[in-house]
Amino acid sequence: MEKKKVADCIALLEKEYGIPRPDEEDPVDLLVKTILSQNTSDANSLPAFARLKRAFPDYESLLRAPDEAVAESIRRGGLAEIKAKRIKAALKKIKEEQGEISLASLAGMKKEQAMEYLLRLPGVGPKTASIVLLFAFGMPFLPVDTHVFRLSQRLGLVEEKANPEKAQKMLERIVPPDKYISFHLNLIRHGREVCHARGPRHEKCCLQGCCHYMQGQKA
């Protein structure tokens, strides 16, 4: 039943927004970009990442730079001092363990081993690690951000009392692995454009027939 429902949701989202085709990204770039996105919006984190890349021609020069200089380059992304330290610490650990600032070795690991490696890096939690492994390596992890978590609960796909980590495990069981990217990106887009945390635009929602939240409001 749940698998049928999630398949219907994926089909409706793809009809509304298309099948997303994300660009290939360097895994380290994606890691840094995702750390920058923590606790802020893309409108803030993406310009911060672009400025970081302009300020430092490569990650070796970023590692040599003072924390204050790195923080200043990402100021727009919020929590600049904390994120600067996290980024530098993660890059330093990668270099110490890999001999260079590269995550290429993860491609040869089993998914559980790759996840375990990333979770040992400073500032990296399950969502950040899942994003890197899904989008940079095609490993079957389904990241649960704020939008995916909220909409999955409203749709009745995960339990109301579930935390994001439990929600991820539940979704990975019912979403087909080849649809992880489509489900993740389209649900985020739907959350931003239609299914807002406050004042969801029910009249614009392509998921009306699937939504426990909307049906509960009508009751």
C-alpha positions as CSV (number, residue, x, y, z in Angstrom):
1,M,0.0,0.0,0.0
2,E,2.7,2.4,1.0
3,K,4.8,1.6,-2.1
4,K,1.8,2.1,-4.3
5,K,1.1,5.5,-2.7
6,V,4.7,6.7,-3.0
7,A,4.8,5.6,-6.6
8,D,1.6,7.7,-7.2
9,C,3.2,10.7,-5.5
10,I,6.4,10.3,-7.6
11,A,4.4,10.1,-10.8
12,L,2.3,13.2,-9.9
13,L,5.4,15.2,-8.9
14,E,7.2,14.2,-12.2
15,K,4.1,15.2,-14.2
16,E,4.2,18.6,-12.4
17,Y,7.9,19.3,-12.4
18,G,9.5,16.9,-14.7
19,I,12.3,14.4,-13.9
20,P,15.2,16.3,-12.4
21,R,18.6,15.8,-14.0
22,P,21.2,17.3,-11.5
23,D,24.6,18.3,-12.8
24,E,27.6,16.2,-11.9
25,E,29.6,17.8,-9.1
26,D,33.0,17.2,-7.6
27,P,32.4,15.3,-4.3
28,V,34.5,17.7,-2.2
29,D,32.7,20.7,-3.7
30,L,29.4,19.0,-2.9
31,L,30.5,18.3,0.7
32,V,31.5,21.9,1.3
33,K,28.4,23.3,-0.4
34,T,26.2,21.0,1.8
35,I,28.0,22.0,5.0
36,L,27.3,25.7,4.0
37,S,23.6,24.9,3.4
38,Q,23.1,23.7,7.0
39,N,20.6,25.9,8.9
40,T,20.1,28.3,6.0
41,S,18.5,28.5,2.5
42,D,20.0,28.0,-0.9
43,A,19.5,31.8,-1.5
44,N,22.2,32.3,1.2
45,S,24.4,29.2,0.9
46,L,24.9,29.2,-2.9
47,P,26.3,32.7,-3.1
48,A,28.4,32.0,0.0
49,F,29.9,28.9,-1.8
50,A,30.5,30.9,-5.0
51,R,32.3,33.6,-3.0
52,L,34.4,30.9,-1.2
53,K,35.5,29.5,-4.5
54,R,36.4,33.0,-5.8
55,A,38.4,33.8,-2.6
56,F,40.4,30.5,-2.7
57,P,41.7,29.0,-6.0
58,D,41.9,25.6,-4.4
59,Y,41.2,23.8,-1.1
60,E,44.9,23.7,-0.2
61,S,44.9,27.5,-0.1
62,L,41.8,27.5,1.9
63,L,43.4,25.2,4.5
64,R,46.4,27.6,4.8
65,A,44.1,30.6,5.2
66,P,43.2,32.0,8.7
67,D,39.8,30.9,10.0
68,E,38.7,34.6,9.9
69,A,39.4,34.9,6.2
70,V,37.4,31.8,5.4
71,A,34.6,32.9,7.6
72,E,34.5,36.3,5.9
73,S,34.2,34.7,2.5
74,I,31.1,32.7,3.6
75,R,29.5,35.4,5.8
76,R,26.3,35.5,3.7
77,G,25.6,31.8,4.5
78,G,25.2,32.4,8.2
79,L,27.0,30.8,11.2
80,A,30.2,31.8,9.3
81,E,32.7,31.2,12.1
82,I,31.2,27.8,12.9
83,K,31.0,26.6,9.3
84,A,34.5,27.9,8.5
85,K,35.9,25.7,11.2
86,R,33.9,22.7,10.2
87,I,34.9,23.0,6.5
88,K,38.6,23.4,7.4
89,A,38.5,20.5,9.9
90,A,36.8,18.2,7.4
91,L,39.2,19.1,4.6
92,K,42.2,18.6,6.9
93,K,41.0,15.2,8.0
94,I,40.4,14.2,4.4
95,K,43.9,15.2,3.4
96,E,45.4,13.4,6.4
97,E,43.6,10.2,5.6
98,Q,43.6,10.3,1.8
99,G,46.9,12.0,1.2
100,E,45.1,14.7,-0.8
101,I,41.9,16.6,-0.6
102,S,39.8,14.1,-2.6
103,L,36.9,11.8,-1.9
104,A,37.5,9.7,-5.0
105,S,38.3,6.6,-2.9
106,L,34.7,6.4,-1.7
107,A,33.7,5.3,-5.2
108,G,35.3,1.9,-4.5
109,M,33.6,1.4,-1.1
110,K,30.5,-0.3,-0.2
111,K,27.7,2.1,0.7
112,E,27.8,1.4,4.4
113,Q,31.6,1.9,4.5
114,A,31.3,5.2,2.6
115,M,28.6,6.4,4.9
116,E,30.7,5.5,8.0
117,Y,33.7,7.3,6.6
118,L,31.8,10.6,5.9
119,L,30.1,10.5,9.3
120,R,33.6,10.6,10.9
121,L,34.3,14.0,9.3
122,P,33.7,17.1,11.4
123,G,30.4,18.8,10.7
124,V,29.0,15.9,8.7
125,G,25.7,14.2,9.7
126,P,23.5,11.7,8.0
127,K,21.8,14.2,5.7
128,T,25.0,15.8,4.5
129,A,26.6,12.4,4.0
130,S,23.6,11.1,2.2
131,I,23.6,14.0,-0.2
132,V,27.2,13.5,-1.1
133,L,26.8,9.8,-1.6
134,L,23.6,10.0,-3.6
135,F,24.5,12.9,-5.9
136,A,28.3,12.4,-6.3
137,F,28.5,8.6,-6.3
138,G,25.0,7.4,-7.1
139,M,24.8,5.4,-3.9
140,P,21.3,4.5,-2.7
141,F,20.7,7.0,0.1
142,L,17.7,9.2,0.4
143,P,18.5,12.5,2.1
144,V,15.8,13.9,4.4
145,D,16.0,17.7,4.6
146,T,13.4,20.0,6.2
147,H,11.0,19.9,3.2
148,V,11.3,16.2,2.6
149,F,10.6,15.5,6.3
150,R,7.6,17.9,6.5
151,L,6.0,16.7,3.3
152,S,6.6,13.0,4.0
153,Q,4.8,13.4,7.2
154,R,1.9,15.4,5.7
155,L,1.5,12.7,3.0
156,G,1.4,10.0,5.6
157,L,4.5,8.3,4.3
158,V,6.4,8.4,7.7
159,E,5.1,8.4,11.2
160,E,4.4,11.7,12.9
161,K,6.7,10.8,15.8
162,A,9.6,9.8,13.5
163,N,12.8,11.9,13.6
164,P,14.6,12.6,10.3
165,E,17.0,9.7,10.6
166,K,14.1,7.2,11.1
167,A,12.2,8.9,8.4
168,Q,15.1,8.3,6.0
169,K,15.1,4.6,6.8
170,M,11.4,4.4,6.3
171,L,11.5,6.2,3.0
172,E,14.4,4.2,1.7
173,R,12.3,1.1,2.1
174,I,9.3,2.3,0.1
175,V,10.8,4.6,-2.5
176,P,12.4,2.8,-5.5
177,P,16.2,3.5,-5.4
178,D,16.2,4.7,-9.0
179,K,13.7,7.4,-7.9
180,Y,15.6,8.7,-4.9
181,I,16.9,11.7,-6.7
182,S,13.5,12.5,-8.4
183,F,11.6,12.1,-5.1
184,H,14.1,14.1,-3.1
185,L,14.4,17.1,-5.5
186,N,10.8,17.3,-6.5
187,L,9.6,17.1,-3.0
188,I,11.9,19.9,-2.0
189,R,10.7,22.0,-4.9
190,H,7.1,21.3,-4.0
191,G,7.8,22.3,-0.4
192,R,9.3,25.6,-1.5
193,E,6.7,26.5,-4.0
194,V,3.4,25.0,-2.7
195,C,3.5,23.0,0.5
196,H,4.8,25.7,2.8
197,A,5.3,25.1,6.5
198,R,2.7,27.7,7.1
199,G,-0.1,28.5,4.8
200,P,0.3,25.6,2.3
201,R,-1.3,26.4,-1.1
202,H,-3.8,23.6,-1.2
203,E,-5.4,24.9,-4.4
204,K,-2.1,24.6,-6.3
205,C,-1.2,21.2,-4.9
206,C,-0.8,18.3,-7.4
207,L,-0.7,15.8,-4.4
208,Q,-4.2,16.6,-3.1
209,G,-5.5,13.0,-3.5
210,C,-2.5,11.6,-1.6
211,C,-2.3,14.0,1.3
212,H,-3.3,13.0,4.8
213,Y,-2.8,16.5,6.0
214,M,-5.2,18.1,3.5
215,Q,-7.8,15.3,4.0
216,G,-7.6,15.9,7.7
217,Q,-8.3,19.6,7.3
218,K,-11.3,18.8,5.2
219,A,-12.7,16.4,7.8
